[in-house]
Structure formats: C-alpha cells, structure tokens
Amino acid sequence: MKKIFLIINCILLAVGNCGGPLIMRLYFIRGGKRIWFSSWLETGGWPIILIPLLVSYTRRRSTTARAKLFHIKPRVFAAAAAIGVLTGLDDYLYAYGVSKLPVSTTTLLVATQLAFTAAFAFLIVKQKFTAYSVNAVVLLTVGSVVLGLHTSGDRPVGESNKEYWLGFFMTLSAAALYGLILPLVELTYKTAAQTITYTLVMEMQLVMCFFATVFCTVGMLINNDFQVTRAL
C-alpha cells in the first residue's frame, strides 16, 4: 500500500507540475488578468483531500469504535496553518511570474528551488550536503544566471523591461519561498511528537491548502475579483 500511495502521489505531482504552468500561462496569453484568482486555483482543490481522509476514517472506524475523526494535534495544526499562509503567498508570487514570463523561463527559474531547498534544509533540519546535491545546486544556479543575461530572446511581445524583470524576480522569490516551505514541513514532522502516518500527512496537506486558499481568497476580495467574475 505504501508503494501504491507513493506512485499515486508521484503521478499527481508530475501531472500538476507539467500541466499547471501550461494551463495558467494559456489563461494569461488569452487575455486573463486575475493573478489572485490564478493563485487561488493552485490550492483551491483542497476539498478532494477529504476523500482519502474519509476512506481512512472509515477503515479505522471498522476496527475501532472510538476512532478519532482527525489525528492532527493542535501544535501540528498551528504549524500547518502558518505554513499554509506562506504557501498562499508563494502561490501569488508564482502566478504573478507566470503572467509575465514564458513557460520555459518560469520553469527554469522554479528549478532553482532545489538550491534554496538544499540551503534551507541545511540550516533548518541539518540536512547534509552530498556531491550530487552540490552538483545540482551549482548547475541550476549557473543556469539561472545565464538565463538572466539572455532575457531578450524569449520576452513576450509588447512587455516592458520593468514588467519582465518584476516577473523574473517574483518567480525567483516564489522558488526561494517554496525552498523554505519544504524544510519547514520536514521540521514540523520532526517536532510533531506523534507518529507520522499517511493520514497525518494528508491532514497536514488539508490544513496547509485550506489556509493557502483562505489567504488567496482575501486577496481576491481586496482585488474585487469576485465582482468581476459575477459580471462575466
């Protein structure tokens, strides 16, 4: 079952990472302007996580009459909520970058997330560097520098230098922030003071995505995105 869960999660991650940027970029190319709405969509599907949680609870209930509905403890819940808010901010930074940059540029910039993850993992959870991780960090960092020196070739038509570079640095900031989020999740696991099960991981994902969606919903309200949607 663990291998099946791992394979399913890898497939979902691959589909999301490949299809998500393409669909989002297509929205902006076709005239879309709602960045907060795009960021909201990145975690807006969080209710689907309730399905595996319901299945897990049903199985527990079949063996234990007093099975708890949720495993997550208040301390872990608070940590997941805080990380969720950071994830919401990261969603916005990423969506803004996609609205200004071609998918090829965005993808390469997001790839630098590995370098940030390695650095923050070393500082936060004491993850040791290996020859492979150092090699990957160096190559991705050099790649992003080369990209920054040759930005005129893939710039969208009619986009100013200011808009392009703002999108460039917003995407890079999104990669850096997500590189921080992953070690924070690992730190939460290490300090959870409870057994880390698949159910607990899914519950944390539910809390994180929920608060990320709430963060983006507030942004949509401030930006009057709901009024525009109703008008359409």
N, C-alpha and C positions, 0 to 999 in steps of 0.2 A: 504493500500500500504506500509506503514511503516513496518508493521509486515512481509509482504511478502519480502521486501528488507532485513530485519533483518534475516529472515530464510535462504534466499539465501546466504547471506554473511557468516552465521554460517556454512552452508553446505560446501561452498567453502573452508573456513578456516579449517574445520575438515578434508576434503579430502587432502588438501595440507599438513597439519601438520602430517598426518598419512602416506600418500603415498610418499611425498617428500624425507624424510630421507631414506626410504627403497630403492627407485629407485637410489638415489645418492650413497648409500653405495654399492648397487649391481654393479654400474659402477666401483667403485674403487676395489671391490673384483675381478671383471673380468679383471683387469689389467689397468683400466683407471688411468691416471696420471695428467690430466689437471684440476688443482684446480681452476684456474681463469675462465676457461670455465664453470665449475660446479657452481661457484658463479654467473656467468653471467646469467645462466639459471634460477636462483631464481627470477629474476625480468625481464628477457628478454621477457616475455609475456605481457608487459605493453600495446602494441597496442590494446589488446582486451578491454581495458577500454574505448577506443574510441566509442565502440558500444553503451553502455548505455548513454554516453555523447551525441552521435548523436541523440538517441531517445529523450533525454531530450530537446535538442535544437529544434528538430522538433516539439515537443509539445508546446514549448514556442513560436515558430515562428507561429504556427497555431492560437495563441491567441493575439500575439503582433508582428506587422510587423517589429519593430525595436529591436527585441530581440537580446541581445548580444550573441556572439558565446561562450565566456567564462566569468564566474563570478569572477574568482580569481583576486585579486588585486596585484599590484607589490610587496607590502610588504609581503603578504602571499606567493606569488610565490618565493621570495628570501628565505624565511624561509623554504619552502618545498624543494627547491633546496639544501640548506645546509643539511637538514635532509636526503635528498636522498643520498648525498655523504657519510654521516655516515652509511646509510643503505647499501651502496655498500661495505664499509669496513667491516661491520658486516657480509655481505654475504660471504666475503672471509674468515673471521675468522671461520665461521660456516662450510664452505666447507672444510677447512683445517682440522678441528676437525673430521668431518665425514670420511675423508680419512684415519685417523689414529685410530679411535676408533670404537668399535662395536656400533650398533644402540641403544642397551639397555643403554650403558654408556652415549652416546651422549644425548639421550632423558632425562635421569635423570639430567644430567648437565644443559641442556637447561631449565629444570623445575625450576632451581634456579632463572630464570628470574623474577619470581614472587617476590622474595625477593628484587632483585635490583629495580624492578619497584616500589614496595612499598616505598623503601627508597628514590629513586629519586623523586617520586611523592610527598612525604612529604616535601622534600627540595625545589622543583621547583614550584609545584602548590598547596602546603599547604594541601595536602590530609591527612585527619585524619586517624590514626590507629584505628582499631576495634579489638575486641577479636578474630574474625575469621581471619583477616589478620595477626595478630601477631602469631596465632597458625600455620597458613600455612607457614609463614616465618621460624619459628623455626623448623618445621618438615622437610622442604625442605633443610634447611641449614645443619641440623644434617645428613640427608640422603646423601648429597654430601660429607660430612666429612667421613662418614662410607665407602662410595664408594672409596674415596681416600686412605683409609687404607687397602683396599682389592682389589687392582687393578690387581693382577697377575692372577686371575681366569678367566677373560674374555679378556685377551690381545690377539690380533691377532698373529698367528703363525709367527715367524721369525722377529717380530718387536722389536727393541731395546728399552731400558728404556728411552733413550733420545727422540725418536720419539713418544713413548706413552705419556710421560708426557708433551711434547710440544703440542700434540693434545689435551690433557686434559685441559691445561691452555688456549689454543686458543679457545676451546669450551666454557670454563667458561668466557673468555673475551667477546665472542660473546653474551652470556647471559647477561652479565653486560652492554654491549653497547646497546643492544636492550631494556634493562630495562631503559636506559637513553632516548632512542629514543621515547618511548611511552609518557612519561611525556612532552617531548619537543613538540610532536604533540598536546597534550592537551593544552599546553601553547600557541601554535600558534592559536588554536581555540579561546582561551580566549582573546587574544590580536588582533584578526583579524579585529576588527572594522567593521564587516559586518555580516549579518545574516548567520548562519551556516545551510546550506541546504545539502540534499543528493548530489546534483550536485556539490556543492563546495567541499564536502568531496572527491568525485570521481576525481575532477580536481586536488586536492592536491595529491591524490594517484598516478595520472598520472605523475605529476611533480616529485614526490619522486622516483617512479620506473624508470622514464626516466633517471634521474641523477645517480641513483644507477647503472643502466645498462651502462651508459657512463663511470662511474668510473671503472667498471669491464672490459669494452672494452679496456680502456687504459692499464689495467693490462695484458690483453690478447695480446695486441700489443707488450708490453715490453717483455713478456714471449714467443713471437713468436708462440702463439697458432694458429693463422690463417695459418701460413705456414705449420704447422703440419697437420691441417685439410685438406688443399689442397693436401698435399702429400698422405693422406689416400684416 
